[in-house]
């Protein structure tokens, strides 16, 4: 397990530990004689629920580690794993900020963990059940053709990587959407009802998109930003094709 994965998993574990300590402190307050019975009952109920969530999430963290090490999915652990990631990812980010860790490093680590968890599922889908979501900033900034609604409006001039992505679309037959943000990305998901998604974006949008798309499996590919964020970005075509071939069951060919 490399350093990138350990960063996210370490922060996730530390977040769970902090919440567990908070629950223990609250538990102590419950039995403080100075508190009224009603107050103690309310606190007891709240802490019992919190402790249940923490134990469930600890099971999820263990499930993530076991899945990464075994490179295979254990179905009973899927629920706890979703709880651990969805509830405690924001806590891990906040803890990272306190420790002055670059948020993009944490998100890259999360994306890497997510990708390996998805690959451990060995899911195979038909090309028409696969959606490729890419950001509008991949399009050449001075291009006069609007392709956010109909990506096939692209003239394939070769000045940006959209033409190469469309070549992949023609080759494999998957669905493709070019999104200006989360709202349009969710629209494409509702429109195509994919069983799997390959998503290209910056670390921030990829991390939030992976969480929003749950339980649909998403393989994330981070874009490259030679001109800065959200402007004439690009992406590794071999990495995108590799993700597509994985979902289509062609990665071993």
Buried (B, 14 or more C-beta within 10 A) or exposed (E): EEEBBEBBBBBBBBBBEBBBEEBEEBBEEBEEEEBEEEEBEEBBEEBEEBBEBBBBBBBBBBBBBBBBEEEEBEEEBBBBBBBBBEBBBEBBBBBBEEEEBEBEBBBBBBBBBBBBBBBBBEBBBEBEBBBBBBBBBBBBEEBEEEBEEEBEEBEEEEBBBBBBBBEBBEEBEBBBBBBEEEEBBBEBBEEBEBBBBBBBBBBEBBBBBBBBBEEBBBBBBBBBBEEEEBEBBBBBBEBBBBBBBBBBEBBEE
